[in-house]
Amino acid sequence: MSAAGPILEITALDVHYGPRRRRRQALRGVSLSIAPGETVGLIGETGSGKSTLARTVLGLVPATAGSLVIGGADVTSYRRRQWRDLRRSGTVQYVFQDPLRSLDPDLTIEESLSEPLLVQGVPRDAAATRVRTYLDRVRLTEDLLGRLPGELSGGQRQRVAVARALVTEPRVVILDEPVSALDSANRVQVLEILKDLRSEGVALLLISHDLGSVAGVADRIAVLYRGELVEVGAARDLVDQPRHPYTRLLLGSAPTLHGPPVDRAERAALRALLHA
């Protein structure tokens, strides 16, 4: 943990959905912190609460209980305008799973990358310079600036989405399944780009259902199961010595990891423990 303390600190966070009589608890007592320059992988199956946690950090879903501190500021009780100002400041950025949907199909790549800077009031000349800097950072060339998202490959679009998140020079970036739709070559490129960000003090929350995609990138891994964090630890420790049955199941489903094998009988036993 950085001596300056965490840039993102989530403490005993609860989130509920729905009207009072039919309320559903999506997150229960979640506590997690991320230091500047640290990458934390958030792992869990569909419905575990990963996206809810991300949306809460972005102010799109209100917390029912607990606290959320970003950059030393307690934002738990922020009102809509305060959240809008925080998002526009670029302090926290989000990279969606599907860049074809998140990028405006009618804007060129240059327009998409410039837009958040112009919203902040950055002069056009300065914005254009920064756009080219970050396009280069994600290993793309300037000849793509005049193209539309539909004219790019899937890997190029995902790197554009990462560049758009970075162009505001954020302190926290949340990435939702950033490599799940990519082929192996593009997956490696995107993960290498994310590794490079650690030296610049950017805190990354890398959301995935696949342990194999984040184990080689994350400093720590947090495992979310049915809205609760059941295990948090250093990536290598968690892979080598998983403590929770759910983590063990995830490892058994990740063929790219060299964790202890999980055979069919053991898998059934682990599932029985989870549902006991």
Secondary structure, DSSP 4 states (H G I P E B T S, - for coil): --TT--SEEEEEEEEEES-GGG-EEEEEEEEEEE-TT-EEEEE--TTSSHHHHHHHHTTSS--SEEEEEETTEE-TT--HHHHHHHHHHTSEEEE-S-HHHHS-TTS-HHHHHHHHHHHTT--HHHHHHHHHHHHHHTT--GGGTTS-GGGS-HHHHHHHHHHHHHTT--SEEEEESTTTTS-HHHHHHHHHHHHHHGGGT-EEEEEES-HHHHTTT-SEEEEEETTEEEEEEEHHHHHHS--SHHHHHHHHT-TTS-S----HHHHHHHHHHHT-
